[in-house]
Amino acid sequence: MDNLVNYINSYPPDNIDLEIAANIYARVHMGFVHILPFYDGNGRMARLIANLFLLKAGLPPLVINQSMRQQYITCLADYQLAIGKLNKGKGVWPDEDRLKEFSAFCQSAYAETKKLIQIAVNKQ
C-alpha cells in the first residue's frame, strides 16, 4: 500500500491535466487491483479511487462504457496473470511494459468520455 499511497501523494491535483489523466488513472487503478485482487468489488473500488484522483484535479471522471467491459476485464486479467502475485521484491507495478496496454485502454475510454461530455455541451 505504501507504493500506491506514495504515488498518489506524488501528484498534487493541480499537476494533473487531460494529457496525463488517463495514465495516472490506469496506474492507480491497476495498483489497487494488484494489491487487492478480489473478484467481486475491487474493480468498482479501483475505478472510484482512480476517479477521485481526477475529480480532485477538476477533470471529468473516466467512464468505462459497457461496450468496453470485456476489453477492460481482459486487460486486467492479462496483466494480473502475467505478473503473478504481489510480493515485496516486485512492488505494485512490476512490469511497466504490460501496464502500457492498460494505459492505452484507459486513454481510449477517456477519449469516449470526453466525446460524451462534448455532445452534452453541444446540446445545451
N, C-alpha and C positions, 0 to 999 in steps of 0.2 A: 504494500500500500504506500510505503514511503516514496517509491519511484513515481507512482501515479500522482500523489499529492504534491510532490516537488515539481513535477511537470506542470500541473495545473497552476500552481502558485508562481511559476516562472513566466507566465503570460498575463501581465496586467490587462484588464479589459480594453483599455484604450490603445493597446498594441495589436489588437486583432481587427483585421479588415476582411472584406469579402474575398480577397485573393488567397488568404491563408486559412479562412474559417473552416472549410471542409476538411483540410488536412489535420487541423487541430481536433476537430470533431472526431475524425477517424481514429486518431491516436488515443484520445481519451476513451472513446467507446471500446476500442479493441483492448486497451489496457485493463479496463474494468471487467470485460468478459473473460479475459485471461486469468485475472485474479479470482473471479467468482464464476467458475464455469458450470452454472446450473442450467438445466434445460429450460425450465419454465420460469420466467420472470426476470432473468438477468438482462435480456435484450431490452425490455421496456425500461428498466432502471438505467442501463447504459445509455440509451437514447435520451432519457431525461437528463442525466448528469451532463452528457456532452452538449445538449441543447441549452442547459442553464448557462454554460460557459459562453455560448454565442449570444444568448439573450442579454446577459450581463454586459456584453460589448455593444449592445444596441443593434444587433443584427437579427435578421429573421431566423427562425429555427430551421433546421434541416429536417425535411419531411421525407420519409421513405414511403413512396406510393405503394399501394397494394400490388400494383402490376410489377413492381421491382422486388417483391418479397422473396421470391425463390432465389433470385440472384444474390440478394442480401444474405440469406441463410447459407447459400453455397460459399460465398466469400468468407463468412465467419467460420464455417466448418473446415474449409480448405486450410485456412490459416492455423486453426487450432490443431488439426490433425498433423500438419507439417511440423509445428514447433513442439508439440508434446506438452507435458505438464509443466506448470510453473515450478521453478526452483531458484534458489538464491544465486547460483552461478550464472544463469542465463538472463535473469532480470525480467521485467514486464514485457519488453519488446525485443525478443532475442533475434528476430530476423527482419531487418529493415526492408529488404527487397520484397518479402512477402506482404509486408504492411502496405507497400505501394499499391498493390492490387485493390485492397480495401479503400485506400485513399482515393483511387481513381473512381471506384464505385460511388463513394461519398460525393466526389466532385460532380458526377453525373446526376445524382439525386438532388444535390443543391441547385444545379442548373434548372432542374424541373421545378423546384420550389420557387426559384426566382421568376420563372416564367408564369407560374400561378399568381404570384404577387403582382406582376406586371399586368396580367389580364384583369385582375381585380381593380387595380389603379385605373386602367383604361376605361373600365365600366363606370367608374364614378364620374 
